[in-house]
Amino acid sequence: MTLYHLPDSAIEQFLEEDIPYGDLTTSLLGIGTKQGIINFTSRQRTVLCCTEEACRVLEKCGASIISTLPSGTVVENGITFLSATGTAASLHAGWKVALNLLEYASGIATRTNNIVSLAKAINPDISVVSTRKSFPGTKKIAIKAIMAGGALPHRLGLSETILIFRQHTAFLGGLENFLETLALLKKRAPENKIIVEADTAEEALKIAAAGADVVQVDKMAIEELSRLAIEIHSDFPSVKISAAGGINAENTMIYAETGVDILVLSSVYFGKPSDIKATITEV
């Protein structure tokens, strides 16, 4: 999968947060003009993400990249995947910003890759997608990370997807009143898939019968979800069913075994960053 790169404005913002007035320590020590090399090395199996952005951070600080591996690459413990050379001032200026990007983004990518692998071991055709619950201000990094791990975004935002919740139908006289207008909604947005969330299996079947493209259920019991997936696939073969709510590495395979088409999750955003070692030495 070809991954996008964060814009220069994001890179500059990351640096502005960390070195708004320069590096006081390096300046006072008088080592800024000495030449050095920085190496980033994995301390565990890692799905790399944001290596491109880490390189640009270092380059904007005045360093030159020697070698790097692209986002999405899987590396084992002890692999040096990014090296750069430059003055001590340039290396110290970019060091922590680059490391933080790599560790947080690669942590998300690695967790995502684990879940995708578990799900596809049960059902190779299942889709794993992530919600828009990433921490505000980090969406561009989070989305790149889940894609590096093999997933796709469920919704990038409110502007490009149609997902109907009970909170919407409450203003339309309830779910059944809304379903009577579903055909009109599809005509108004012919290029969009219509996703409707159901609270119960009975609602899910009504939504499928009304012609929704995807029926989404949240935190439904596994046994009930399995029966529902069989019934929807049998009676409404063009309708997909997605499961959301509390899906993580521990229960991914159980959910995949239900026969749903899509797993919707947020858990990949939360957890430990990847463990990456950065070393700076004089040359």
C-alpha positions as a Markdown table, in Angstrom:
| # | Residue | x | y | z |
|---|---|---|---|---|
| 1 | Met | 0.0 | 0.0 | 0.0 |
| 2 | Thr | 1.4 | 3.4 | -0.9 |
| 3 | Leu | 1.2 | 5.7 | 2.1 |
| 4 | Tyr | 0.9 | 9.5 | 2.1 |
| 5 | His | 3.4 | 11.9 | 3.6 |
| 6 | Leu | 2.6 | 14.6 | 6.2 |
| 7 | Pro | 2.8 | 18.1 | 4.9 |
| 8 | Asp | 5.8 | 20.4 | 5.6 |
| 9 | Ser | 3.5 | 22.5 | 7.8 |
| 10 | Ala | 3.1 | 19.6 | 10.2 |
| 11 | Ile | 6.9 | 18.9 | 10.3 |
| 12 | Glu | 7.6 | 22.6 | 11.0 |
| 13 | Gln | 4.9 | 22.6 | 13.8 |
| 14 | Phe | 6.6 | 19.5 | 15.5 |
| 15 | Leu | 9.9 | 21.3 | 15.5 |
| 16 | Glu | 8.4 | 24.6 | 16.7 |
| 17 | Glu | 7.0 | 22.8 | 19.7 |
| 18 | Asp | 10.4 | 21.4 | 20.7 |
| 19 | Ile | 13.0 | 24.0 | 19.7 |
| 20 | Pro | 11.2 | 27.3 | 19.4 |
| 21 | Tyr | 14.4 | 29.3 | 20.4 |
| 22 | Gly | 17.1 | 26.8 | 19.6 |
| 23 | Asp | 18.9 | 24.2 | 21.7 |
| 24 | Leu | 20.3 | 25.8 | 24.8 |
| 25 | Thr | 22.3 | 22.8 | 26.1 |
| 26 | Thr | 24.1 | 22.1 | 22.8 |
| 27 | Ser | 24.9 | 25.8 | 22.4 |
| 28 | Leu | 26.3 | 26.2 | 25.9 |
| 29 | Leu | 28.5 | 23.1 | 25.6 |
| 30 | Gly | 30.0 | 24.5 | 22.4 |
| 31 | Ile | 29.7 | 21.2 | 20.5 |
| 32 | Gly | 27.3 | 22.3 | 17.8 |
| 33 | Thr | 29.7 | 22.3 | 14.9 |
| 34 | Lys | 31.2 | 18.8 | 15.6 |
| 35 | Gln | 30.2 | 16.1 | 13.1 |
| 36 | Gly | 28.2 | 13.1 | 14.2 |
| 37 | Ile | 25.9 | 10.3 | 13.2 |
| 38 | Ile | 22.5 | 9.3 | 14.5 |
| 39 | Asn | 21.1 | 5.8 | 14.3 |
| 40 | Phe | 17.6 | 4.5 | 15.0 |
| 41 | Thr | 17.4 | 0.8 | 16.0 |
| 42 | Ser | 14.4 | -1.4 | 16.9 |
| 43 | Arg | 14.3 | -3.0 | 20.3 |
| 44 | Gln | 11.4 | -5.3 | 19.3 |
| 45 | Arg | 9.5 | -6.6 | 16.3 |
| 46 | Thr | 8.1 | -3.4 | 14.9 |
| 47 | Val | 6.0 | -2.3 | 11.9 |
| 48 | Leu | 7.7 | 1.0 | 11.0 |
| 49 | Cys | 5.7 | 4.2 | 10.5 |
| 50 | Cys | 6.7 | 7.8 | 9.9 |
| 51 | Thr | 10.2 | 7.1 | 8.8 |
| 52 | Glu | 9.7 | 9.5 | 6.0 |
| 53 | Glu | 8.6 | 12.2 | 8.4 |
| 54 | Ala | 11.5 | 11.5 | 10.8 |
| 55 | Cys | 13.9 | 11.9 | 7.8 |
| 56 | Arg | 12.4 | 15.3 | 7.0 |
| 57 | Val | 12.6 | 16.4 | 10.6 |
| 58 | Leu | 16.3 | 15.7 | 10.6 |
| 59 | Glu | 16.8 | 17.3 | 7.1 |
| 60 | Lys | 15.0 | 20.5 | 8.2 |
| 61 | Cys | 17.4 | 20.6 | 11.1 |
| 62 | Gly | 20.4 | 20.4 | 8.7 |
| 63 | Ala | 21.2 | 16.7 | 8.8 |
| 64 | Ser | 21.7 | 14.4 | 5.8 |
| 65 | Ile | 20.0 | 11.0 | 5.5 |
| 66 | Ile | 22.4 | 8.1 | 5.0 |
| 67 | Ser | 19.8 | 5.2 | 4.8 |
| 68 | Thr | 16.2 | 4.5 | 5.8 |
| 69 | Leu | 13.4 | 1.9 | 5.4 |
| 70 | Pro | 9.9 | 2.9 | 4.3 |
| 71 | Ser | 6.8 | 3.0 | 6.5 |
| 72 | Gly | 5.1 | -0.4 | 6.6 |
| 73 | Thr | 8.3 | -2.3 | 6.7 |
| 74 | Val | 8.4 | -5.0 | 9.4 |
| 75 | Val | 11.7 | -5.2 | 11.3 |
| 76 | Glu | 12.9 | -7.5 | 14.0 |
| 77 | Asn | 14.8 | -6.6 | 17.2 |
| 78 | Gly | 18.2 | -5.0 | 16.6 |
| 79 | Ile | 17.7 | -3.6 | 13.1 |
| 80 | Thr | 19.0 | -0.2 | 12.4 |
| 81 | Phe | 16.4 | 1.3 | 10.0 |
| 82 | Leu | 17.4 | 5.0 | 9.8 |
| 83 | Ser | 20.7 | 6.7 | 9.8 |
| 84 | Ala | 21.7 | 10.3 | 9.3 |
| 85 | Thr | 24.8 | 12.5 | 9.6 |
| 86 | Gly | 25.3 | 16.1 | 10.4 |
| 87 | Thr | 26.5 | 18.5 | 13.0 |
| 88 | Ala | 25.8 | 17.9 | 16.6 |
| 89 | Ala | 23.5 | 20.9 | 16.6 |
| 90 | Ser | 21.4 | 19.4 | 13.7 |
| 91 | Leu | 21.3 | 15.9 | 15.2 |
| 92 | His | 20.3 | 17.0 | 18.7 |
| 93 | Ala | 17.7 | 19.4 | 17.2 |
| 94 | Gly | 15.9 | 16.6 | 15.4 |
| 95 | Trp | 16.6 | 13.7 | 17.7 |
| 96 | Lys | 13.6 | 13.6 | 20.0 |
| 97 | Val | 11.0 | 14.9 | 17.6 |
| 98 | Ala | 12.0 | 12.2 | 15.1 |
| 99 | Leu | 12.1 | 9.5 | 17.8 |
| 100 | Asn | 8.7 | 10.5 | 19.3 |
| 101 | Leu | 7.2 | 10.3 | 15.8 |
| 102 | Leu | 8.7 | 6.9 | 15.1 |
| 103 | Glu | 7.8 | 5.4 | 18.5 |
| 104 | Tyr | 4.2 | 6.6 | 18.6 |
| 105 | Ala | 3.3 | 6.0 | 15.0 |
| 106 | Ser | 5.1 | 2.6 | 14.9 |
| 107 | Gly | 3.3 | 1.6 | 18.1 |
| 108 | Ile | -0.1 | 2.1 | 16.4 |
| 109 | Ala | 1.1 | 0.4 | 13.2 |
| 110 | Thr | 2.4 | -2.6 | 15.1 |
| 111 | Arg | -0.8 | -3.1 | 17.1 |
| 112 | Thr | -2.8 | -2.7 | 13.9 |
| 113 | Asn | -0.8 | -5.2 | 12.0 |
| 114 | Asn | -1.2 | -7.7 | 14.9 |
| 115 | Ile | -5.0 | -7.4 | 14.8 |
| 116 | Val | -5.2 | -7.5 | 11.0 |
| 117 | Ser | -3.1 | -10.7 | 11.0 |
| 118 | Leu | -5.3 | -12.3 | 13.6 |
| 119 | Ala | -8.5 | -11.4 | 11.8 |
| 120 | Lys | -7.3 | -12.5 | 8.4 |
| 121 | Ala | -6.1 | -15.8 | 9.8 |
| 122 | Ile | -9.8 | -16.6 | 10.4 |
| 123 | Asn | -11.3 | -14.8 | 7.4 |
| 124 | Pro | -8.9 | -13.5 | 4.6 |
| 125 | Asp | -11.7 | -11.3 | 3.2 |
| 126 | Ile | -12.5 | -9.5 | 6.4 |
| 127 | Ser | -11.8 | -5.7 | 6.6 |
| 128 | Val | -10.3 | -4.1 | 9.6 |
| 129 | Val | -11.0 | -0.3 | 9.9 |
| 130 | Ser | -10.3 | 2.2 | 12.6 |
| 131 | Thr | -12.6 | 4.9 | 14.0 |
| 132 | Arg | -12.1 | 8.6 | 14.3 |
| 133 | Lys | -11.3 | 8.4 | 18.0 |
| 134 | Ser | -7.6 | 9.3 | 17.6 |
| 135 | Phe | -6.4 | 12.0 | 20.0 |
| 136 | Pro | -7.2 | 15.5 | 18.5 |
| 137 | Gly | -4.3 | 16.9 | 16.6 |
| 138 | Thr | -2.8 | 13.5 | 15.7 |
| 139 | Lys | -5.1 | 12.3 | 13.0 |
| 140 | Lys | -2.7 | 12.5 | 10.1 |
| 141 | Ile | -0.2 | 10.4 | 12.0 |
| 142 | Ala | -2.8 | 8.0 | 13.3 |
| 143 | Ile | -4.3 | 7.3 | 9.9 |
| 144 | Lys | -0.9 | 6.8 | 8.3 |
| 145 | Ala | 0.0 | 4.4 | 11.1 |
| 146 | Ile | -3.1 | 2.2 | 10.8 |
| 147 | Met | -2.6 | 2.1 | 7.0 |
| 148 | Ala | 1.0 | 1.1 | 7.5 |
| 149 | Gly | -0.3 | -1.7 | 9.7 |
| 150 | Gly | -2.7 | -3.0 | 7.0 |
| 151 | Ala | -6.0 | -1.4 | 8.1 |
| 152 | Leu | -8.1 | 1.3 | 6.6 |
| 153 | Pro | -10.0 | 4.3 | 8.1 |
| 154 | His | -13.6 | 3.7 | 9.0 |
| 155 | Arg | -14.4 | 7.4 | 8.7 |
| 156 | Leu | -11.9 | 10.2 | 8.1 |
| 157 | Gly | -14.4 | 12.6 | 9.4 |
| 158 | Leu | -18.0 | 13.7 | 9.1 |
| 159 | Ser | -17.6 | 15.3 | 5.7 |
| 160 | Glu | -17.2 | 12.3 | 3.5 |
| 161 | Thr | -19.2 | 9.4 | 5.0 |
| 162 | Ile | -22.9 | 8.7 | 5.8 |
| 163 | Leu | -23.3 | 6.8 | 9.1 |
| 164 | Ile | -26.7 | 7.0 | 10.7 |
| 165 | Phe | -26.9 | 6.6 | 14.5 |
| 166 | Arg | -29.9 | 6.6 | 16.8 |
| 167 | Gln | -28.8 | 10.1 | 17.7 |
| 168 | His | -29.7 | 11.1 | 14.2 |
| 169 | Thr | -33.0 | 9.2 | 13.9 |
| 170 | Ala | -34.1 | 10.7 | 17.2 |
| 171 | Phe | -34.7 | 13.9 | 15.2 |
| 172 | Leu | -36.6 | 12.0 | 12.4 |
| 173 | Gly | -39.3 | 10.3 | 14.4 |
| 174 | Gly | -37.3 | 7.1 | 15.1 |
| 175 | Leu | -35.6 | 4.4 | 13.1 |
| 176 | Glu | -38.6 | 3.1 | 11.3 |
| 177 | Asn | -39.6 | 6.6 | 10.0 |
| 178 | Phe | -36.1 | 7.1 | 8.8 |
| 179 | Leu | -36.0 | 3.7 | 7.0 |
| 180 | Glu | -39.0 | 4.8 | 5.0 |
| 181 | Thr | -36.9 | 7.6 | 3.5 |
| 182 | Leu | -33.7 | 5.6 | 3.0 |
| 183 | Ala | -34.3 | 5.1 | -0.8 |
| 184 | Leu | -34.5 | 8.9 | -1.1 |
| 185 | Leu | -31.3 | 9.4 | 0.8 |
| 186 | Lys | -29.5 | 7.0 | -1.5 |
| 187 | Lys | -30.7 | 9.0 | -4.5 |
| 188 | Arg | -29.4 | 12.2 | -3.0 |
| 189 | Ala | -26.0 | 10.7 | -2.4 |
| 190 | Pro | -25.5 | 8.0 | -5.2 |
| 191 | Glu | -21.8 | 7.9 | -4.8 |
| 192 | Asn | -21.8 | 7.2 | -1.0 |
| 193 | Lys | -22.4 | 4.0 | 0.9 |
| 194 | Ile | -25.1 | 4.3 | 3.5 |
| 195 | Ile | -24.2 | 2.8 | 6.9 |
| 196 | Val | -26.9 | 2.5 | 9.6 |
| 197 | Glu | -26.2 | 1.4 | 13.2 |
| 198 | Ala | -28.6 | -1.0 | 14.9 |
| 199 | Asp | -29.0 | -1.6 | 18.6 |
| 200 | Thr | -30.6 | -5.0 | 18.2 |
| 201 | Ala | -30.7 | -7.9 | 15.8 |
| 202 | Glu | -34.3 | -7.1 | 15.0 |
| 203 | Glu | -33.3 | -3.5 | 14.0 |
| 204 | Ala | -30.4 | -4.8 | 12.0 |
| 205 | Leu | -32.7 | -7.0 | 9.9 |
| 206 | Lys | -35.1 | -4.1 | 9.3 |
| 207 | Ile | -32.1 | -1.9 | 8.2 |
| 208 | Ala | -30.9 | -4.6 | 5.8 |
| 209 | Ala | -34.4 | -5.1 | 4.3 |
| 210 | Ala | -34.7 | -1.3 | 3.8 |
| 211 | Gly | -31.6 | -1.3 | 1.5 |
| 212 | Ala | -28.7 | 0.0 | 3.6 |
| 213 | Asp | -25.3 | -0.8 | 2.2 |
| 214 | Val | -23.8 | -1.7 | 5.6 |
| 215 | Val | -25.5 | -2.6 | 8.9 |
| 216 | Gln | -23.3 | -1.7 | 11.9 |
| 217 | Val | -23.9 | -3.3 | 15.4 |
| 218 | Asp | -22.2 | -2.2 | 18.6 |
| 219 | Lys | -21.2 | -4.5 | 21.4 |
| 220 | Met | -23.6 | -7.3 | 20.4 |
| 221 | Ala | -23.1 | -10.6 | 22.1 |
| 222 | Ile | -21.0 | -13.0 | 20.1 |
| 223 | Glu | -23.6 | -15.7 | 19.7 |
| 224 | Glu | -26.3 | -13.3 | 18.6 |
| 225 | Leu | -23.8 | -11.6 | 16.2 |
| 226 | Ser | -23.0 | -15.0 | 14.6 |
| 227 | Arg | -26.7 | -15.7 | 14.0 |
| 228 | Leu | -27.3 | -12.2 | 12.6 |
| 229 | Ala | -24.4 | -12.4 | 10.2 |
| 230 | Ile | -25.7 | -15.7 | 8.8 |
| 231 | Glu | -29.2 | -14.4 | 8.4 |
| 232 | Ile | -28.2 | -11.1 | 6.7 |
| 233 | His | -25.8 | -12.8 | 4.3 |
| 234 | Ser | -28.5 | -15.4 | 3.5 |
| 235 | Asp | -31.5 | -13.0 | 3.1 |
| 236 | Phe | -29.7 | -9.8 | 1.9 |
| 237 | Pro | -26.4 | -10.9 | 0.2 |
| 238 | Ser | -25.5 | -7.4 | -1.0 |
| 239 | Val | -25.6 | -6.0 | 2.5 |
| 240 | Lys | -22.4 | -6.0 | 4.6 |
| 241 | Ile | -22.4 | -6.2 | 8.4 |
| 242 | Ser | -19.8 | -4.5 | 10.6 |
| 243 | Ala | -19.1 | -5.1 | 14.2 |
| 244 | Ala | -17.9 | -2.3 | 16.6 |
| 245 | Gly | -17.3 | -1.8 | 20.2 |
| 246 | Gly | -14.4 | -3.1 | 22.3 |
| 247 | Ile | -12.6 | -5.1 | 19.6 |
| 248 | Asn | -9.0 | -5.6 | 20.4 |
| 249 | Ala | -6.1 | -8.1 | 20.0 |
| 250 | Glu | -7.6 | -10.4 | 22.7 |
| 251 | Asn | -11.0 | -10.9 | 21.0 |
| 252 | Thr | -10.3 | -10.2 | 17.3 |
| 253 | Met | -10.4 | -13.8 | 16.3 |
| 254 | Ile | -13.6 | -14.4 | 18.2 |
| 255 | Tyr | -15.3 | -11.5 | 16.3 |
| 256 | Ala | -13.8 | -12.7 | 13.0 |
| 257 | Glu | -15.3 | -16.1 | 13.5 |
| 258 | Thr | -18.8 | -14.6 | 13.6 |
| 259 | Gly | -18.8 | -14.1 | 9.9 |
| 260 | Val | -19.1 | -10.3 | 9.9 |
| 261 | Asp | -17.5 | -8.4 | 7.0 |
| 262 | Ile | -15.9 | -5.5 | 8.8 |
| 263 | Leu | -14.3 | -5.0 | 12.2 |
| 264 | Val | -14.5 | -1.4 | 13.5 |
| 265 | Leu | -12.1 | -0.6 | 16.3 |
| 266 | Ser | -10.3 | 2.2 | 18.2 |
| 267 | Ser | -8.1 | 0.0 | 20.4 |
| 268 | Val | -5.0 | 0.4 | 18.1 |
| 269 | Tyr | -4.7 | 4.1 | 19.0 |
| 270 | Phe | -4.1 | 3.3 | 22.7 |
| 271 | Gly | -1.1 | 1.4 | 24.1 |
| 272 | Lys | 2.7 | 1.6 | 24.5 |
| 273 | Pro | 4.8 | 3.2 | 21.9 |
| 274 | Ser | 7.3 | 1.0 | 20.0 |
| 275 | Asp | 10.6 | 0.7 | 21.8 |
| 276 | Ile | 13.2 | 2.3 | 19.5 |
| 277 | Lys | 16.8 | 3.2 | 20.4 |
| 278 | Ala | 18.4 | 6.3 | 19.1 |
| 279 | Thr | 22.2 | 6.7 | 19.4 |
| 280 | Ile | 24.3 | 9.8 | 18.5 |
| 281 | Thr | 28.1 | 9.4 | 18.2 |
| 282 | Glu | 30.9 | 11.7 | 17.0 |
| 283 | Val | 32.5 | 10.9 | 13.7 |
